[in-house]
Amino acid sequence: QVQLLESGGGLVQAGGSLRLSCAASGSIGIILGMGWYRQRPGTQRELCATITRDGLTTYADSVKGRFTINRDNVRNTLSLQMNSQRPEDTAVYFCTADILQSGRGRRDYWGQGTQVTVSS
């Protein structure tokens, strides 16, 4: 059993910063790729950033240059540093992990989400 738990969401003014964290626990096995997605009410989830096990990153154009994704393979944690935030960044942010488990195969896991609200 694997659980992902996000933290760090909250209220921030436009131009401010927040740092989101995601902690993986349980029978983790090997974590391959990890990422952050976000979703506004009534919309589809959209990719923000991904990071491989070796630390290679990709970013959506909407957050490139403002957000930074990082991971710690010893502590099994993931982070998203969000700078220069805009009202359109308001969303529920989700942590995801591609995990390989012995006898269970390869599967994507998702956290419960954490709310980020950016005020003008």
Backbone hydrogen bonds in HBPLUS format (Angstrom, degrees):
<---DONOR---> <-ACCEPTOR-->    atom                        ^
c    i                          cat <-CA-CA->   ^        H-A-AA   ^      H-
h    n   atom  resd res      DA  || num        DHA   H-A  angle D-A-AA Bond
n    s   type  num  typ     dist DA aas  dist angle  dist       angle   num
A0027-SER N   A0001-GLN O   2.74 MM  26  5.30 143.9  1.87 142.7 146.8     1
A0003-GLN N   A0025-SER O   2.97 MM  22  5.35 158.3  2.02 147.2 150.4     2
A0025-SER N   A0003-GLN O   2.96 MM  22  5.35 151.2  2.04 151.5 158.7     3
A0005-LEU N   A0023-ALA O   3.05 MM  18  5.32 153.6  2.13 138.7 146.9     4
A0023-ALA N   A0005-LEU O   3.03 MM  18  5.32 157.7  2.08 137.0 140.7     5
A0007-SER N   A0021-SER O   2.84 MM  14  5.24 140.0  2.00 148.5 151.2     6
A0021-SER N   A0007-SER O   2.88 MM  14  5.24 162.9  1.91 148.0 150.9     7
A0010-GLY N   A0115-GLN O   2.96 MM 105  6.14 111.8  2.44 138.4 156.5     8
A0117-THR N   A0010-GLY O   2.96 MM 107  6.16 168.7  1.97 155.9 156.2     9
A0012-VAL N   A0117-THR O   2.96 MM 105  6.34 148.3  2.06 164.0 170.3    10
A0119-SER N   A0012-VAL O   2.91 MM 107  6.30 153.5  1.98 149.6 157.6    11
A0016-GLY N   A0013-GLN O   2.90 MM   3  5.50 155.4  1.96 143.5 146.0    12
A0014-ALA N   A0119-SER O   2.71 MM 105  5.70 135.6  1.91 167.6 170.0    13
A0015-GLY N   A0085-GLN O   2.70 MM  70  4.87 163.2  1.73 142.0 148.1    14
A0085-GLN N   A0016-GLY O   3.12 MM  69  5.59 174.8  2.12 154.5 155.1    15
A0018-LEU N   A0082-MET O   2.99 MM  64  5.27 150.2  2.08 143.7 153.3    16
A0082-MET N   A0018-LEU O   2.81 MM  64  5.27 168.2  1.82 176.3 179.3    17
A0020-LEU N   A0080-LEU O   2.93 MM  60  5.03 163.8  1.96 144.1 143.2    18
A0080-LEU N   A0020-LEU O   2.92 MM  60  5.03 148.1  2.02 138.0 140.3    19
A0022-CYS N   A0078-LEU O   2.72 MM  56  4.92 135.4  1.92 154.6 156.0    20
A0078-LEU N   A0022-CYS O   2.83 MM  56  4.92 149.3  1.93 142.9 151.5    21
A0024-ALA N   A0076-ASN O   3.03 MM  52  5.61 168.1  2.04 174.8 177.4    22
A0028-ILE N   A0026-GLY O   2.95 MM   2  5.49 125.9  2.25 108.8  92.9    23
A0030-ILE N   A0100-LEU O   2.94 MM  70  5.14 169.8  1.95 153.0 154.9    24
A0100-LEU N   A0030-ILE O   2.83 MM  70  5.14 168.4  1.84 156.1 157.3    25
A0032-LEU N   A0098-ASP O   2.67 MM  66  5.30 163.2  1.70 173.4 178.9    26
A0098-ASP N   A0033-GLY O   2.84 MM  65  5.22 172.4  1.84 162.6 161.1    27
A0034-MET N   A0051-ILE O   2.95 MM  17  5.42 155.2  2.02 154.5 162.6    28
A0051-ILE N   A0034-MET O   2.84 MM  17  5.42 153.2  1.91 156.3 155.7    29
A0035-GLY N   A0096-THR O   2.95 MM  61  5.25 149.2  2.05 147.5 146.4    30
A0096-THR N   A0035-GLY O   2.96 MM  61  5.25 152.8  2.03 151.1 150.2    31
A0036-TRP N   A0049-ALA O   2.91 MM  13  5.40 158.0  1.96 152.1 157.0    32
A0048-CYS N   A0036-TRP O   2.91 MM  12  5.50 155.5  1.97 154.6 152.3    33
A0049-ALA N   A0036-TRP O   3.27 MM  13  5.40 159.1  2.32 141.7 145.4    34
A0037-TYR N   A0094-PHE O   2.91 MM  57  5.11 161.2  1.94 147.9 154.3    35
A0094-PHE N   A0037-TYR O   2.75 MM  57  5.11 163.3  1.78 142.6 148.5    36
A0038-ARG N   A0046-GLU O   2.96 MM   8  5.50 154.4  2.03 150.9 159.1    37
A0046-GLU N   A0038-ARG O   2.84 MM   8  5.50 161.8  1.87 159.2 164.7    38
A0039-GLN N   A0092-VAL O   2.91 MM  53  5.30 142.3  2.06 140.3 152.5    39
A0092-VAL N   A0039-GLN O   3.04 MM  53  5.30 172.8  2.04 140.7 141.3    40
A0043-THR N   A0040-ARG O   3.02 MM   3  5.42 155.2  2.08 143.2 140.1    41
A0060-ALA N   A0048-CYS O   2.91 MM  12  5.19 158.4  1.96 144.6 142.5    42
A0050-THR N   A0058-THR O   3.03 MM   8  5.30 153.3  2.10 139.9 144.9    43
A0058-THR N   A0050-THR O   3.09 MM   8  5.30 148.1  2.20 138.2 140.7    44
A0052-THR N   A0056-LEU O   2.87 MM   4  5.22 152.5  1.95 143.1 152.0    45
A0055-GLY N   A0052-THR O   3.02 MM   3  5.10 162.4  2.05 105.8 111.1    46
A0063-VAL N   A0060-ALA O   3.10 MM   3  5.67 156.1  2.16 115.8 122.2    47
A0064-LYS N   A0060-ALA O   3.04 MM   4  6.02 129.3  2.30 151.2 165.9    48
A0066-ARG N   A0063-VAL O   2.97 MM   3  5.46 161.2  2.00 136.1 140.3    49
A0067-PHE N   A0063-VAL O   3.04 MM   4  5.59 157.6  2.09 163.6 162.4    50
A0083-ASN N   A0066-ARG O   3.08 MM  17  5.19 159.7  2.12 134.4 140.1    51
A0068-THR N   A0081-GLN O   2.85 MM  13  5.04 146.5  1.97 140.3 150.5    52
A0081-GLN N   A0068-THR O   2.86 MM  13  5.04 162.1  1.89 154.3 152.8    53
A0070-ASN N   A0079-SER O   3.19 MM   9  5.30 156.2  2.25 136.0 137.3    54
A0079-SER N   A0070-ASN O   2.89 MM   9  5.30 161.3  1.93 153.0 151.9    55
A0072-ASP N   A0077-THR O   2.93 MM   5  5.28 158.5  1.97 148.1 149.4    56
A0076-ASN N   A0072-ASP O   2.83 MM   4  5.63 120.4  2.19 139.8 156.0    57
A0077-THR N   A0072-ASP O   3.19 MM   5  5.28 154.3  2.26 139.1 145.5    58
A0089-ASP N   A0086-ARG O   2.85 MM   3  5.41 163.9  1.87 121.6 126.7    59
A0090-THR N   A0087-PRO O   3.06 MM   3  5.69 166.4  2.08 119.5 122.9    60
A0091-ALA N   A0116-VAL O   3.01 MM  25  5.55 144.7  2.14 146.0 157.0    61
A0116-VAL N   A0091-ALA O   2.92 MM  25  5.55 160.8  1.96 159.6 165.8    62
A0093-TYR N   A0114-THR O   2.88 MM  21  5.31 173.3  1.88 147.5 145.9    63
A0114-THR N   A0093-TYR O   2.93 MM  21  5.31 145.9  2.05 138.4 148.9    64
A0111-GLY N   A0095-CYS O   2.91 MM  16  5.25 153.2  1.99 154.5 156.2    65
A0097-ALA N   A0109-TYR O   2.99 MM  12  5.25 151.5  2.07 139.9 147.0    66
A0109-TYR N   A0097-ALA O   2.83 MM  12  5.25 157.7  1.88 149.2 156.7    67
A0099-ILE N   A0107-ARG O   2.94 MM   8  5.55 167.6  1.96 158.7 154.5    68
A0107-ARG N   A0099-ILE O   3.05 MM   8  5.55 160.3  2.09 146.6 151.0    69
A0101-GLN N   A0105-GLY O   2.99 MM   4  5.48 170.7  2.00 150.1 150.9    70
A0104-ARG N   A0101-GLN O   3.02 MM   3  5.24 163.3  2.05 125.6 128.7    71
A0105-GLY N   A0101-GLN O   3.06 MM   4  5.48 131.6  2.30 171.1 157.1    72
